């Protein structure tokens, strides 16, 4: 039985978004295949990012 779990990461963001919020942001990974769909936890919103820009972190 596959149990779905929330997976959290920090994500390197683009220069435009980073100028307001910092170069790294905490995200929840919503879906992950070739690209990852992420939800930004601190600033809100969603985006598709390269999986190589994600670094997994603990949920706490």
PyMOL Python script that loads the backbone (N, CA, C, O; Angstrom):
from pymol import cmd

cmd.read_pdbstr("""\
ATOM      1  N   UNK A   1       0.832  -1.172   0.000  1.00  0.00           N
ATOM      2  CA  UNK A   1       0.000   0.000   0.000  1.00  0.00           C
ATOM      3  C   UNK A   1       0.886   1.248   0.000  1.00  0.00           C
ATOM      4  O   UNK A   1       1.736   1.401   0.878  1.00  0.00           O
ATOM      5  N   UNK A   2       0.697   2.134  -0.969  1.00  0.00           N
ATOM      6  CA  UNK A   2       1.452   3.386  -1.033  1.00  0.00           C
ATOM      7  C   UNK A   2       0.751   4.459  -0.221  1.00  0.00           C
ATOM      8  O   UNK A   2      -0.421   4.765  -0.436  1.00  0.00           O
ATOM      9  N   UNK A   3       1.486   5.011   0.703  1.00  0.00           N
ATOM     10  CA  UNK A   3       0.960   6.073   1.543  1.00  0.00           C
ATOM     11  C   UNK A   3       1.566   7.398   1.097  1.00  0.00           C
ATOM     12  O   UNK A   3       2.788   7.536   1.036  1.00  0.00           O
ATOM     13  N   UNK A   4       0.715   8.371   0.784  1.00  0.00           N
ATOM     14  CA  UNK A   4       1.222   9.664   0.329  1.00  0.00           C
ATOM     15  C   UNK A   4       1.682  10.473   1.528  1.00  0.00           C
ATOM     16  O   UNK A   4       0.960  10.612   2.515  1.00  0.00           O
ATOM     17  N   UNK A   5       2.895  11.004   1.431  1.00  0.00           N
ATOM     18  CA  UNK A   5       3.460  11.845   2.481  1.00  0.00           C
ATOM     19  C   UNK A   5       3.831  13.195   1.900  1.00  0.00           C
ATOM     20  O   UNK A   5       4.163  13.314   0.721  1.00  0.00           O
ATOM     21  N   UNK A   6       3.769  14.209   2.748  1.00  0.00           N
ATOM     22  CA  UNK A   6       4.247  15.528   2.335  1.00  0.00           C
ATOM     23  C   UNK A   6       5.768  15.500   2.305  1.00  0.00           C
ATOM     24  O   UNK A   6       6.410  14.988   3.222  1.00  0.00           O
ATOM     25  N   UNK A   7       6.338  16.057   1.240  1.00  0.00           N
ATOM     26  CA  UNK A   7       7.789  16.148   1.111  1.00  0.00           C
ATOM     27  C   UNK A   7       8.150  17.621   1.029  1.00  0.00           C
ATOM     28  O   UNK A   7       7.633  18.355   0.187  1.00  0.00           O
ATOM     29  N   UNK A   8       9.043  18.042   1.914  1.00  0.00           N
ATOM     30  CA  UNK A   8       9.455  19.436   1.997  1.00  0.00           C
ATOM     31  C   UNK A   8      10.880  19.583   1.475  1.00  0.00           C
ATOM     32  O   UNK A   8      11.682  18.651   1.544  1.00  0.00           O
ATOM     33  N   UNK A   9      11.180  20.769   0.953  1.00  0.00           N
ATOM     34  CA  UNK A   9      12.513  21.028   0.404  1.00  0.00           C
ATOM     35  C   UNK A   9      12.792  22.524   0.485  1.00  0.00           C
ATOM     36  O   UNK A   9      11.903  23.324   0.777  1.00  0.00           O
ATOM     37  N   UNK A  10      14.033  22.880   0.223  1.00  0.00           N
ATOM     38  CA  UNK A  10      14.362  24.267  -0.076  1.00  0.00           C
ATOM     39  C   UNK A  10      14.640  24.314  -1.568  1.00  0.00           C
ATOM     40  O   UNK A  10      15.149  23.358  -2.153  1.00  0.00           O
ATOM     41  N   UNK A  11      14.302  25.423  -2.161  1.00  0.00           N
ATOM     42  CA  UNK A  11      14.374  25.556  -3.607  1.00  0.00           C
ATOM     43  C   UNK A  11      15.125  26.822  -3.971  1.00  0.00           C
ATOM     44  O   UNK A  11      14.838  27.890  -3.430  1.00  0.00           O
ATOM     45  N   UNK A  12      16.073  26.717  -4.873  1.00  0.00           N
ATOM     46  CA  UNK A  12      16.741  27.898  -5.416  1.00  0.00           C
ATOM     47  C   UNK A  12      15.743  28.588  -6.342  1.00  0.00           C
ATOM     48  O   UNK A  12      15.190  27.959  -7.244  1.00  0.00           O
ATOM     49  N   UNK A  13      15.513  29.882  -6.119  1.00  0.00           N
ATOM     50  CA  UNK A  13      14.527  30.608  -6.921  1.00  0.00           C
ATOM     51  C   UNK A  13      15.209  31.545  -7.907  1.00  0.00           C
ATOM     52  O   UNK A  13      16.392  31.860  -7.780  1.00  0.00           O
ATOM     53  N   UNK A  14      14.435  31.979  -8.889  1.00  0.00           N
ATOM     54  CA  UNK A  14      14.997  32.862  -9.918  1.00  0.00           C
ATOM     55  C   UNK A  14      15.330  34.232  -9.334  1.00  0.00           C
ATOM     56  O   UNK A  14      14.884  34.586  -8.243  1.00  0.00           O
ATOM     57  N   UNK A  15      16.103  34.974 -10.067  1.00  0.00           N
ATOM     58  CA  UNK A  15      16.609  36.269  -9.595  1.00  0.00           C
ATOM     59  C   UNK A  15      15.484  37.239  -9.260  1.00  0.00           C
ATOM     60  O   UNK A  15      15.564  37.969  -8.271  1.00  0.00           O
ATOM     61  N   UNK A  16      14.430  37.250 -10.085  1.00  0.00           N
ATOM     62  CA  UNK A  16      13.315  38.168  -9.852  1.00  0.00           C
ATOM     63  C   UNK A  16      12.628  37.876  -8.524  1.00  0.00           C
ATOM     64  O   UNK A  16      12.429  38.785  -7.718  1.00  0.00           O
ATOM     65  N   UNK A  17      12.267  36.631  -8.290  1.00  0.00           N
ATOM     66  CA  UNK A  17      11.602  36.253  -7.039  1.00  0.00           C
ATOM     67  C   UNK A  17      12.571  36.367  -5.861  1.00  0.00           C
ATOM     68  O   UNK A  17      12.172  36.781  -4.773  1.00  0.00           O
ATOM     69  N   UNK A  18      13.824  36.009  -6.065  1.00  0.00           N
ATOM     70  CA  UNK A  18      14.818  36.054  -5.012  1.00  0.00           C
ATOM     71  C   UNK A  18      15.125  37.452  -4.515  1.00  0.00           C
ATOM     72  O   UNK A  18      15.538  37.622  -3.368  1.00  0.00           O
ATOM     73  N   UNK A  19      14.933  38.454  -5.354  1.00  0.00           N
ATOM     74  CA  UNK A  19      15.214  39.827  -4.929  1.00  0.00           C
ATOM     75  C   UNK A  19      14.248  40.285  -3.848  1.00  0.00           C
ATOM     76  O   UNK A  19      14.568  41.198  -3.088  1.00  0.00           O
ATOM     77  N   UNK A  20      13.069  39.671  -3.763  1.00  0.00           N
ATOM     78  CA  UNK A  20      12.081  40.026  -2.751  1.00  0.00           C
ATOM     79  C   UNK A  20      12.103  39.088  -1.555  1.00  0.00           C
ATOM     80  O   UNK A  20      11.801  39.506  -0.438  1.00  0.00           O
ATOM     81  N   UNK A  21      12.456  37.828  -1.773  1.00  0.00           N
ATOM     82  CA  UNK A  21      12.267  36.828  -0.717  1.00  0.00           C
ATOM     83  C   UNK A  21      13.533  36.084  -0.328  1.00  0.00           C
ATOM     84  O   UNK A  21      13.506  35.296   0.617  1.00  0.00           O
ATOM     85  N   UNK A  22      14.611  36.301  -1.005  1.00  0.00           N
ATOM     86  CA  UNK A  22      15.836  35.555  -0.733  1.00  0.00           C
ATOM     87  C   UNK A  22      16.057  34.467  -1.762  1.00  0.00           C
ATOM     88  O   UNK A  22      15.127  34.030  -2.440  1.00  0.00           O
ATOM     89  N   UNK A  23      17.291  34.041  -1.864  1.00  0.00           N
ATOM     90  CA  UNK A  23      17.690  33.085  -2.906  1.00  0.00           C
ATOM     91  C   UNK A  23      17.091  31.693  -2.708  1.00  0.00           C
ATOM     92  O   UNK A  23      16.867  30.973  -3.682  1.00  0.00           O
ATOM     93  N   UNK A  24      16.830  31.308  -1.458  1.00  0.00           N
ATOM     94  CA  UNK A  24      16.278  29.985  -1.144  1.00  0.00           C
ATOM     95  C   UNK A  24      14.926  30.140  -0.477  1.00  0.00           C
ATOM     96  O   UNK A  24      14.723  31.041   0.336  1.00  0.00           O
ATOM     97  N   UNK A  25      13.992  29.246  -0.829  1.00  0.00           N
ATOM     98  CA  UNK A  25      12.675  29.268  -0.212  1.00  0.00           C
ATOM     99  C   UNK A  25      12.263  27.859   0.187  1.00  0.00           C
ATOM    100  O   UNK A  25      12.618  26.880  -0.471  1.00  0.00           O
ATOM    101  N   UNK A  26      11.508  27.775   1.277  1.00  0.00           N
ATOM    102  CA  UNK A  26      10.947  26.484   1.686  1.00  0.00           C
ATOM    103  C   UNK A  26       9.744  26.176   0.806  1.00  0.00           C
ATOM    104  O   UNK A  26       8.916  27.047   0.538  1.00  0.00           O
ATOM    105  N   UNK A  27       9.659  24.931   0.362  1.00  0.00           N
ATOM    106  CA  UNK A  27       8.558  24.521  -0.512  1.00  0.00           C
ATOM    107  C   UNK A  27       8.005  23.173  -0.077  1.00  0.00           C
ATOM    108  O   UNK A  27       8.674  22.382   0.587  1.00  0.00           O
ATOM    109  N   UNK A  28       6.764  22.940  -0.475  1.00  0.00           N
ATOM    110  CA  UNK A  28       6.139  21.628  -0.395  1.00  0.00           C
ATOM    111  C   UNK A  28       6.098  21.097  -1.818  1.00  0.00           C
ATOM    112  O   UNK A  28       5.601  21.773  -2.718  1.00  0.00           O
ATOM    113  N   UNK A  29       6.612  19.901  -2.028  1.00  0.00           N
ATOM    114  CA  UNK A  29       6.602  19.313  -3.369  1.00  0.00           C
ATOM    115  C   UNK A  29       5.232  18.693  -3.598  1.00  0.00           C
ATOM    116  O   UNK A  29       4.841  17.747  -2.913  1.00  0.00           O
ATOM    117  N   UNK A  30       4.507  19.238  -4.572  1.00  0.00           N
ATOM    118  CA  UNK A  30       3.148  18.805  -4.877  1.00  0.00           C
ATOM    119  C   UNK A  30       3.179  17.602  -5.821  1.00  0.00           C
ATOM    120  O   UNK A  30       2.428  16.643  -5.644  1.00  0.00           O
ATOM    121  N   UNK A  31       4.054  17.666  -6.823  1.00  0.00           N
ATOM    122  CA  UNK A  31       4.179  16.591  -7.809  1.00  0.00           C
ATOM    123  C   UNK A  31       5.606  16.629  -8.339  1.00  0.00           C
ATOM    124  O   UNK A  31       6.212  17.698  -8.426  1.00  0.00           O
ATOM    125  N   UNK A  32       6.137  15.477  -8.690  1.00  0.00           N
ATOM    126  CA  UNK A  32       7.520  15.445  -9.148  1.00  0.00           C
ATOM    127  C   UNK A  32       7.700  14.372 -10.212  1.00  0.00           C
ATOM    128  O   UNK A  32       7.555  13.178  -9.953  1.00  0.00           O
ATOM    129  N   UNK A  33       8.019  14.832 -11.409  1.00  0.00           N
ATOM    130  CA  UNK A  33       8.366  13.935 -12.505  1.00  0.00           C
ATOM    131  C   UNK A  33       9.634  14.495 -13.130  1.00  0.00           C
ATOM    132  O   UNK A  33      10.666  14.556 -12.462  1.00  0.00           O
ATOM    133  N   UNK A  34       9.584  14.907 -14.395  1.00  0.00           N
ATOM    134  CA  UNK A  34      10.750  15.541 -15.019  1.00  0.00           C
ATOM    135  C   UNK A  34      11.005  16.904 -14.365  1.00  0.00           C
ATOM    136  O   UNK A  34      12.150  17.276 -14.109  1.00  0.00           O
ATOM    137  N   UNK A  35       9.933  17.633 -14.104  1.00  0.00           N
ATOM    138  CA  UNK A  35       9.964  18.879 -13.344  1.00  0.00           C
ATOM    139  C   UNK A  35       9.164  18.654 -12.077  1.00  0.00           C
ATOM    140  O   UNK A  35       8.381  17.708 -11.989  1.00  0.00           O
ATOM    141  N   UNK A  36       9.358  19.522 -11.097  1.00  0.00           N
ATOM    142  CA  UNK A  36       8.612  19.404  -9.848  1.00  0.00           C
ATOM    143  C   UNK A  36       7.651  20.579  -9.729  1.00  0.00           C
ATOM    144  O   UNK A  36       8.027  21.729  -9.957  1.00  0.00           O
ATOM    145  N   UNK A  37       6.408  20.277  -9.370  1.00  0.00           N
ATOM    146  CA  UNK A  37       5.465  21.339  -9.037  1.00  0.00           C
ATOM    147  C   UNK A  37       5.597  21.589  -7.544  1.00  0.00           C
ATOM    148  O   UNK A  37       5.465  20.664  -6.743  1.00  0.00           O
ATOM    149  N   UNK A  38       5.855  22.824  -7.171  1.00  0.00           N
ATOM    150  CA  UNK A  38       6.073  23.157  -5.762  1.00  0.00           C
ATOM    151  C   UNK A  38       5.115  24.253  -5.320  1.00  0.00           C
ATOM    152  O   UNK A  38       4.653  25.067  -6.118  1.00  0.00           O
ATOM    153  N   UNK A  39       4.828  24.245  -4.006  1.00  0.00           N
ATOM    154  CA  UNK A  39       4.058  25.319  -3.375  1.00  0.00           C
ATOM    155  C   UNK A  39       4.993  26.028  -2.412  1.00  0.00           C
ATOM    156  O   UNK A  39       5.555  25.398  -1.516  1.00  0.00           O
ATOM    157  N   UNK A  40       5.166  27.333  -2.586  1.00  0.00           N
ATOM    158  CA  UNK A  40       6.056  28.111  -1.733  1.00  0.00           C
ATOM    159  C   UNK A  40       5.391  28.336  -0.384  1.00  0.00           C
ATOM    160  O   UNK A  40       4.298  28.898  -0.316  1.00  0.00           O
ATOM    161  N   UNK A  41       6.043  27.900   0.686  1.00  0.00           N
ATOM    162  CA  UNK A  41       5.446  27.956   2.008  1.00  0.00           C
ATOM    163  C   UNK A  41       5.488  29.346   2.625  1.00  0.00           C
ATOM    164  O   UNK A  41       4.559  29.721   3.340  1.00  0.00           O
ATOM    165  N   UNK A  42       6.525  30.109   2.374  1.00  0.00           N
ATOM    166  CA  UNK A  42       6.676  31.410   3.012  1.00  0.00           C
ATOM    167  C   UNK A  42       6.065  32.556   2.214  1.00  0.00           C
ATOM    168  O   UNK A  42       5.511  33.490   2.794  1.00  0.00           O
ATOM    169  N   UNK A  43       6.162  32.493   0.908  1.00  0.00           N
ATOM    170  CA  UNK A  43       5.698  33.608   0.087  1.00  0.00           C
ATOM    171  C   UNK A  43       4.395  33.319  -0.654  1.00  0.00           C
ATOM    172  O   UNK A  43       3.789  34.228  -1.222  1.00  0.00           O
ATOM    173  N   UNK A  44       3.962  32.051  -0.651  1.00  0.00           N
ATOM    174  CA  UNK A  44       2.744  31.681  -1.354  1.00  0.00           C
ATOM    175  C   UNK A  44       2.985  31.470  -2.831  1.00  0.00           C
ATOM    176  O   UNK A  44       4.038  31.829  -3.359  1.00  0.00           O
ATOM    177  N   UNK A  45       2.025  30.899  -3.482  1.00  0.00           N
ATOM    178  CA  UNK A  45       2.113  30.647  -4.909  1.00  0.00           C
ATOM    179  C   UNK A  45       2.670  29.273  -5.227  1.00  0.00           C
ATOM    180  O   UNK A  45       3.132  28.549  -4.346  1.00  0.00           O
ATOM    181  N   UNK A  46       2.616  28.934  -6.492  1.00  0.00           N
ATOM    182  CA  UNK A  46       3.110  27.650  -7.008  1.00  0.00           C
ATOM    183  C   UNK A  46       3.955  27.906  -8.238  1.00  0.00           C
ATOM    184  O   UNK A  46       3.847  28.946  -8.887  1.00  0.00           O
ATOM    185  N   UNK A  47       4.804  26.927  -8.545  1.00  0.00           N
ATOM    186  CA  UNK A  47       5.635  27.053  -9.741  1.00  0.00           C
ATOM    187  C   UNK A  47       6.129  25.668 -10.130  1.00  0.00           C
ATOM    188  O   UNK A  47       6.098  24.733  -9.330  1.00  0.00           O
ATOM    189  N   UNK A  48       6.582  25.554 -11.365  1.00  0.00           N
ATOM    190  CA  UNK A  48       7.261  24.349 -11.843  1.00  0.00           C
ATOM    191  C   UNK A  48       8.747  24.658 -11.828  1.00  0.00           C
ATOM    192  O   UNK A  48       9.178  25.680 -12.361  1.00  0.00           O
ATOM    193  N   UNK A  49       9.543  23.764 -11.211  1.00  0.00           N
ATOM    194  CA  UNK A  49      10.984  23.997 -11.087  1.00  0.00           C
ATOM    195  C   UNK A  49      11.740  22.745 -11.493  1.00  0.00           C
ATOM    196  O   UNK A  49      11.178  21.650 -11.529  1.00  0.00           O
ATOM    197  N   UNK A  50      13.011  22.916 -11.795  1.00  0.00           N
ATOM    198  CA  UNK A  50      13.877  21.777 -12.076  1.00  0.00           C
ATOM    199  C   UNK A  50      14.104  20.995 -10.787  1.00  0.00           C
ATOM    200  O   UNK A  50      14.282  21.589  -9.724  1.00  0.00           O
ATOM    201  N   UNK A  51      14.098  19.696 -10.873  1.00  0.00           N
ATOM    202  CA  UNK A  51      14.331  18.896  -9.675  1.00  0.00           C
ATOM    203  C   UNK A  51      15.736  19.119  -9.115  1.00  0.00           C
ATOM    204  O   UNK A  51      15.959  18.928  -7.920  1.00  0.00           O
ATOM    205  N   UNK A  52      16.675  19.516  -9.953  1.00  0.00           N
ATOM    206  CA  UNK A  52      18.035  19.769  -9.481  1.00  0.00           C
ATOM    207  C   UNK A  52      18.138  21.021  -8.614  1.00  0.00           C
ATOM    208  O   UNK A  52      19.169  21.251  -7.981  1.00  0.00           O
ATOM    209  N   UNK A  53      17.073  21.839  -8.579  1.00  0.00           N
ATOM    210  CA  UNK A  53      17.086  23.038  -7.740  1.00  0.00           C
ATOM    211  C   UNK A  53      16.492  22.774  -6.356  1.00  0.00           C
ATOM    212  O   UNK A  53      16.352  23.699  -5.557  1.00  0.00           O
ATOM    213  N   UNK A  54      16.140  21.514  -6.068  1.00  0.00           N
ATOM    214  CA  UNK A  54      15.501  21.154  -4.807  1.00  0.00           C
ATOM    215  C   UNK A  54      16.458  20.391  -3.893  1.00  0.00           C
ATOM    216  O   UNK A  54      17.228  19.543  -4.344  1.00  0.00           O
ATOM    217  N   UNK A  55      16.395  20.710  -2.602  1.00  0.00           N
ATOM    218  CA  UNK A  55      17.141  19.984  -1.583  1.00  0.00           C
ATOM    219  C   UNK A  55      16.184  19.632  -0.469  1.00  0.00           C
ATOM    220  O   UNK A  55      15.628  20.510   0.190  1.00  0.00           O
ATOM    221  N   UNK A  56      15.994  18.342  -0.263  1.00  0.00           N
ATOM    222  CA  UNK A  56      15.013  17.851   0.711  1.00  0.00           C
ATOM    223  C   UNK A  56      15.392  18.271   2.128  1.00  0.00           C
ATOM    224  O   UNK A  56      16.563  18.252   2.506  1.00  0.00           O
ATOM    225  N   UNK A  57      14.364  18.655   2.912  1.00  0.00           N
ATOM    226  CA  UNK A  57      14.555  18.996   4.321  1.00  0.00           C
ATOM    227  C   UNK A  57      13.499  18.271   5.143  1.00  0.00           C
ATOM    228  O   UNK A  57      12.534  17.738   4.595  1.00  0.00           O
ATOM    229  N   UNK A  58      13.684  18.252   6.458  1.00  0.00           N
ATOM    230  CA  UNK A  58      12.698  17.657   7.351  1.00  0.00           C
ATOM    231  C   UNK A  58      11.507  18.595   7.476  1.00  0.00           C
ATOM    232  O   UNK A  58      11.641  19.804   7.286  1.00  0.00           O
ATOM    233  N   UNK A  59      10.369  18.052   7.787  1.00  0.00           N
ATOM    234  CA  UNK A  59       9.143  18.846   7.878  1.00  0.00           C
ATOM    235  C   UNK A  59       9.104  19.764   9.093  1.00  0.00           C
ATOM    236  O   UNK A  59       8.307  20.702   9.123  1.00  0.00           O
ATOM    237  N   UNK A  60       9.938  19.518  10.086  1.00  0.00           N
ATOM    238  CA  UNK A  60       9.901  20.331  11.312  1.00  0.00           C
ATOM    239  C   UNK A  60      10.970  21.379  11.313  1.00  0.00           C
ATOM    240  O   UNK A  60      11.079  22.147  12.268  1.00  0.00           O
TER     241      UNK A  60
END
""", "prot")
cmd.dss("prot")
cmd.show_as("cartoon", "prot")
cmd.util.cbc("prot")
cmd.orient("prot")
